[in-house]
Amino acid sequence: MPGIRKYRRDTTEVSCCLKYVIFGVNILFWFLGLIILAVGVWAWTEKDTFNNLSRLTNIALDPAFILICVGTITFIIGFTGCVGALRENTCLLACYAVFLALLLLAEMTAGILFFVFKDWIKQQATSGFQTFITHYREDPDQQNLIDWIQEDWLQCCGVEGPRDWDRNAYFNCSSGAVGSREACGVPFSCCRTKPSDIIRNKQCGYDVRKPTYSLDIAKIIHDKGCLEAAEEWFDHNLLIVATSAVCAAFAHILGICFAQNLRADIFAQKAKWH
C-alpha cells in the first residue's frame, strides 16, 4: 500500500496547490456573492417590489437591483471556480475562465469608454442623480444612497448645488403652501457635521434656501454640487483608482491562467489513464 500511494503521488499531473488555491479563493467569492444576492432580494422584498412590478420603471437606478446583479455574477463565477477545481471538472473550469475573460473585457471596455465618452457619461450621471433627487422620498434605498454620497463620501449637496432639491416635491419652495415642513430646505445629509454633535440633527436643513434665512448658508450646509465634488475626488484619487483597476485586471488574468493550467493538468492525467 505505501508503494502504491507513493507511485500515485509521484505520477499525478494535477497540482494540489493550484487546485486548492483556486478552490479556496472562489469559495470565498461564492459565499460573498450569495450574501450580496440575498441582501438585494431582501431589499426588494421589504419594498414589496415582487408584488408591485410598477416600481420597476427605474430598475437600472435601483441599488437593490444592482446588488442582485453583482451578487448573481459573483455567485456564478465563484461556483464554477470552486466546484470546478474541487471536482476537477474541466467544463466548469472552462466556464470559469470564460466568465473571467468576459468580465475583464467588460471592465477594460468600460474604462476605455469612460475616457472616450467622458462628457456623455457625465451627462448620464447628472441625469441619474437628478432622478434620485426626484424620487428621494419614494425609495428608501435611493434615499440612503444619496445620503451616503452627500454626507459621508463627497460632502456635497445636490447635483450642481442645493437648488437642485427644488426637483423634489417635498423640498420645493412652493410645497410650503401645501404644508410641507421641508419646503425650501435640503436633506440633513447636506448639513455640515460638527465634532461636538452627539445626536444627528435631522432638521438642520429646514428653511436654509429661503430668501429670508438669516444665517450664512455655507456654514450650515455644503454648497458644492456632487458633480463637481465627484470630479475633484477622482482627480485626487486617480492613482488609487488606476492601481485598483490594474490589480483587478491582474487578478482576473491570474485566475484565467490558473484555471487553464489546472485544466491542462487534468487532461494530462486523463491521458495517462488511457
N, C-alpha and C positions, 0 to 999 in steps of 0.2 A: 503493500500500500504506500509506504513512504516513497518508494521509487516511482510509482505511478503519479503521485502528486507532484514530485519534482519534475517529471517528464512533462506534465501538463503545464506547469508553471514556466518551464524553460521554453516551451514551444508555442505558447499562446501569443497571438499577434495583437490582441486587444489590450491597450494600456489602461490599467485600473486607475491610475492617477488621472488621466484625461477623462475617463468615463465618469468618475465621481466628482471631478471639478465641474463638469457640465451639469451633472445631476444636482449637486449642492447649490450652485448658483441659481439654477432655474426653479428649484423647488421654492426658493425664497420669492422669486417673481410670480410663481404660480399662486402662492398664498396672498401676496400683495395684490395681484390682480383680482383675486376672489374678494378681498376686503373692499377694494375700491368699487367693484361691481355691486357688492351688497349695499354699500353706502349710497350709491346712485339710485338703486332700486328702492331702498328705504326712503330716500328723499322724495321720489315720485309717489310712493305710497302715502307718505304724510301729506302731500299736496293733493292727493286723490286724483292724480293725473290719469291713472289707468281707467277710471270710471268717467272721466270728463276729458275726452280727446280734443275738445275745442281749445284746450290750453296749449296745444302743441303748435300754435301758429308761429311762435318764435322759438322753435325747438333748438335751432343752432346756437341760440344765445342762452339756453338753459344750462346752468352749471351742473345740474343733476344728469342731464343727457350727456354732457361731456365726460363726466365721471363714469357713466355706463360704457361709453365708447372706449375710453382709456382702460378701464378695468377689463373689458372683454378682450381687447387686443393683448394686454399684458397676460391675462389668464391663458389665452390660446398659445402664445409664444412660450410661456413658462411650462405649459402642459406638454407641448410637443418636445421641448428640450429635455424636460425632466424624465418623462416616460420613455422617450426615445433612447436616452442614454442608459437608463436603468435596465430596460428590456433589450437593449442592443438592437433596436428596430431601425433599420436603415431608411424605411419610408418616412417615419416620424422625424428622424434626424434630417432628412432631405427637406421636409416641410419646414422644420425649424430654421434651416439655413436660408430657405427661400423667403420666409417671413422676415428674417433679419435683414436680408438683402433689400426687400421691398421697403422696409422701414427706413433703412439707410438711404435708399434712393429718394424716398419721400422727404426726409429731413434735408438732404442736400438740395433737392428741388425747392423746398420752402425757403432755405437760406439764400439761394440764388434769386428767387423771385422777390424776396424781401428787399434786396438791394436794387434790383432792376425796376420793380414797380413800387418803390417806396412811397411815392405820393398817393397812389391808388390805395395801398394798404392803410396809409394814414387816414384817407377819406373813409374807408370802411370801418376803421377803428372808431373814428369820430361818430359815424352813424350808429354803430353798435352801442356805444356808451350813451348816446342820446336816447336810444331806445330803452336802455336800462333805467335812465332817469325818468322817462315817461311812465314806466311800469314799476317804479320803485316800491310802492306800497302793495302791488298785486302779487309779487312773487318773493317769498322770504329768502330764497337762495340768491336771487339777483340783488336783493336789498343787502344781505350780508356781504356779498362780493363787493358792492360799491362802497360800503362802509369800511371794509378792509383796505381797499385801494386808497380811499381818501384819507383814512385815519392812520393806518399802520405802514402802508407801503410808500406812497408818494407824497403824503401830506399836502393834499390839493383839494379843490372844490369845483365840481362841475367839469365840463369838457374844456371850455375856454375860460371859465370863470364862474363865480357864484350866480350870475344872472341866468345861467343855463337851467337853473332849477325852476324857472318860470314855465318850463315844459311840463312839469308835474302838476297835476290838478290840485294837490294838497298845498304845494308851496307857491303856486302862482299868486301874485299880489291881488288879483281880482277875486280869489277864493275867500277873502275875508268877509265879503258880502253874504256868503252862504254859511258862515260860522266856522271856517277852518282856522284853528288857532295857529297853524303852521304857515299861514299866508304871509308872503313876503319874507320868509325865513329860509333856512337851509337845514339839512340834517345835522345831528350832533357830531357826525364824523367829520364835518368841515371845520369844527372848532379846534383851536389850538389847545393842546393839553398843557397842564401846569404840573410840575413835580409835586406840588402841595395837595393836589386833588386826590382825595381818598376814594370818593364815590363819583362816578362819571355823571356830569350834569347833562341829562338828556334834552334839556330845554335851552341850552346855551345858544342855539341858532335862531331862536324866535325873534322875529321883527328886525333882524340885522340889515335887511335890504330895504327897509322903509326909509323914505327921504327924511323923515323926522327923527331918525335914530341918532341919538346924541353922542354915543361912544365911537371911537375910531374903529371901523370895521376890520381893518388889517390887524389890529391887536386881538380881536376876538376870534376871527376865522381865517383860514387860509384863503388868500385872494388869488393864488396862482391856479390856473386851469390844469387838469390832469394830463391833457395832451402835451403841454409844454413841460410839465414835470416828468412825464414819461420819457420824452426826448432827452432831457438832461440826465435822467437816471441811466439811460442806455449809453450816452456819451461818457459818463463817469465810470461805468462798469462794463465797457466794451471788451476789455481784456478778459474779464471774468466770464462774460457770455461766450466769447470766442473760444476760450480754453475749455469751457464746459462742453461746447459743441464738438470740439476736436476730440475730447475724451470720450464722449458718447459715440462718435463715429468709430474711434479706435476700438471701443468695446464691442460694437457690432461686428467689425471686421474680424476681431479676435474670436468672437463666438462662431462666426461662419467658418473660419479656419479650423477651429477645434472640432466642430461638427463634421466637417469634411474629412479631417484626419481620422476621427473615430469611425466614420463610415468606411474609409479605406482599410482600417484595421479589421473591421468586421468582415468585409469582403475577402480580405486576405486569409482570415481564419476559416471562413466557409470554403475557400478554395482548397485549403489543406484537408478538410473533411472529405472533399470529393476526390 
